[in-house]
Amino acid sequence: MEIPVMSALYASQESPDILFWVGCAGSFDQRAQKITKAFVSILNKVQVKYAILGKEEACTGDPARRAGNEFLFQMMAYQNIQTLNNYGIKKIVTACPHCFNILKNEYPQLGGNYEVIHHAVFLQQLIDEGKIRMKETGDFKGKRITYHDSCYLGRANNIYEAPRKVLQALDAELVEMKRCGSKGMCCGAGGAQMWKEEEKGSTRINLERTNEALQTGATVIASACPYCNTMLTDGVKSNEKEAGVEVLDIAELINASMQ
């Protein structure tokens, strides 16, 4: 894919409307790369002027801070802030709630002040503005979809409506799990839990959450976070349900259904 890189735009004295922060998962994880491609495909279709940092983008430092390594977090954060400020970046969109939360709420303390938008909110804005139009016979029309709330999007930043409004545009049947919204259950990966072995217990958190999703009878489990996507996909595989149930990011759902 032809992706505009910030250094090239800067060299030709151009500036993008948004910087797309890809994040580590979206860059390196094979599954999350599909989410990145879907979101970029949407940006291209609606002709938003965007760019990425490319090789200049480092990890936000979120997992390091959550795991207690404050020194490493600050090293990473200052490096990113210097890069972003040098380019005069004002508006950032990211598909990862972890990147979104730390860039929006924790970077300002270190001198990184930006308008940070999660892709769920950005997609909702594009739909509301009429820039995203759905096909008459969308791939997911009439299908039963359940949405899993990411902790860093929901409880940490109070974003519950935007992803649901995006899914409503698909003309599908949206069914809620027993625990949803502010009472939603974690997928098991937040707070740097992704990188460590779980503590002793009777059930893995991601399996319990996946079971709640499967009980809705949905054929699509929608998420808006690459971590959640990984954990729920593992849960579906553990239940041997991958033939009948897909775990998809909202960007993938929209990209497959838009004109």
N, C-alpha and C positions, 0 to 999 in steps of 0.2 A: 504494500500500500504506500502511496505517496503521502507522506505526513510532513507538514511544515515544521521546521525546527527553529526554535527561538533565535539561535545564533545567526542563522541565515537571514531571517527577517530583520534582525537588528542591524546586520551589515548593510542591508539595502534600505535602511532607515524607515522600515515599516514596523507597525505595532499591531498585534492581534487584538480582537475584541475580548477573547478569553484565552487563558493559559490552561490547557488540559493537563492536570497532574495525574500521571498514569499510575504511580505507586508501584511498590515492589511486586505485589501479587499480579497486577495487570501487566507488568513487564516480563516477569520470569516464570510464573506458574502457567503451565500449558492450558489449563481450563480457563483461568482468568484472562488469558490473552484473547480468548474468543469474545469476552465481555468488552475488552478494550476495542477490538475490531468492530464490534457491533455499534458501540457508541461513536467511534470515528466515522463509521458509515452513515450514521444519522446526521452528524455534523456536516459531512460532505453533501448529503441530500438537501439539507435545509440551508446550505451555503453560509454557515457561520464562519467568520474569520477567526481561526484558532491556530495555536502552535503548541508544541511540547518542548520540554527542555532537552530531551534525548539523553545523551551520555552525561549531561551536566546535572541531571536529577539524581539526588541521593535519597536514601530512605529518610523519612521524616523524623525517625528516632522514636516513634511511638512504642514499638515493642521494647526498646531499651529502657525507656522511662517506666513503662508498666512493670517491667521485670526488676526495677530498682537500680538500674545503672544510669544515674543522673548525669554523670560526667560524659559518658558516651552520647547520651541524648543531646546535651548542650553542644557538643562538638558537631554533631550532624546538623542540628537546627541552625547554628550560626553559619555553617557552610551554605545551607539552602537559602537562608535569609539574605546573605551577601549576594548570591547568584540572582535571586528574585529582585532585590533592590537595585542591583546594577542594571537590570533590564527595564526597571521602572514598572514592574508588574502590578496591576491594580485588582484584577479579577481572576480568580482561579476556580475551575470546575474539576471535581474529582469523582470517580465512581466508587471510592472506598471510604466508608464512614470513619475508619480509624484515621486516615489521612485528613479527612474533612474536619474531624473534631479537634485534632491537634493543631492544624494550620489555622483554624478559626478561633479557637479558645485559648491556646497555649503559646503560640508563636508571638502574639502581640507583646507579651511580657519581655521578650528578647529583641524587640524592635522589628518584628515582621507583621505589619498591618495590611491586610488585604481583605477584599470582599470574597469570601469563600462560599461556594454553592455546591451542594451535593447533586449528583446527576439526576436523582429523583425529582428534585425541585426544578432543576433546569429543564428536564423533559416536560414537566407539567406546564412550565411557562411557555415552551414552544407549542404545546397542544392548545393552550388557552389563546395564544396569539394566532392560531390557525396555520402555523408554519408546518406542523406535522399533521398530515391528513391520512386517515386509514383507508385501506382497500375495502371495497364492498364485501368481498369474501375473504376476510382475514383468516390466517392459519388457526387462530385460537378462538374464533367466533363460536359462542355457545359452549365452549369448554369450561369445565369446573376448575377454577384456580384458587389456591389459598396463598396468602402472603405472610411471610415470616418477618417480624420486626427485628431489625438489627438493634442491639443495645445502644450502640454509639450514635445511631440515627434517631431512635425513639426516645428512650429515657434520658439519654445524655443531652439531646438537642431538641426534643419535643417535635420531631418531624414524623407525623403519623398519616396525615391526610394526603400529602403529595404523591407518595408511591401508589396509594389506593386509587387516587384520581387518574393516574397514568394507566393503571390496569383497567379501570372502568372504560377507558377509551377503546379497549379491545373488543367491547361488546360481548364479554365472557361473563360467566356466573362466578362472582367473587364470594367465596365462603370463608368464614373466619374460624380459626382454631379456638379451642376453649380458652386458652391463655393467649390474649392478643392485645395490641395497643400498649398502654402503660403497664399492663399485667403480662406482657409477652415474656416468653422464657428464652434465656440465652441459648445459643447454639452450642456453647461449650468452648469456643475459641477465643473469646474476648479477654482483654487484660493480659495479653501475652501467654495465655493458656495454650495457644496454638503450638507453642514451641517446647512444651514440657509434657512429661507423662502425667496422666491424671492421678489424683489421689485415690486411695482405696474407697470402694463403695459398691453398691449392688448393681447399678445401671450407669452406663455412659450417658452423659448429658445429651450428646447429639442423637443418641438412639431414642431417648425419651421424647425429645422434641420432634424427631422424625415420625415417631408413632402418632403423636398428636396431629401432625400434618396428614398422615395417611388415613386417620380416622374420619377426616372430613370427606373422604371419597374423591378428592381432587386428583386430576391427572397431571396437573402442573403445580409445582411448588415454586412460587416466585420469591426472589430475594433481591436485595439491593446492596449486597456486600460480598466481596470475594471469599472472605473467611466463612461466612454463613453458608455460602454456596458449597464450599468444600465439605463442611461438616454435615450438611443435609444430604449431599450426594453420597457420602460414605454411609449415612444412615439408610438411605434407600437401597444401596447395594447390600448392606448387611441384612435387610429384609427381603432381598432377592426380588425387588419390585421394579428394577430399572427398565424392564420391558414395557411397563404400563404407566410409569410415573417419571416425569422429567423435572429436573431442578434447573430453572432458568433465571437469569438476571432480567430485571425489567427492561434494560436496554436491548437485550436479545429479543424479547417479546415484541417490543415496539418496532425494532428494525425489520423483523420478519413480517410485520403486519402493515407497515406504512407504504404509501404510494411511491 
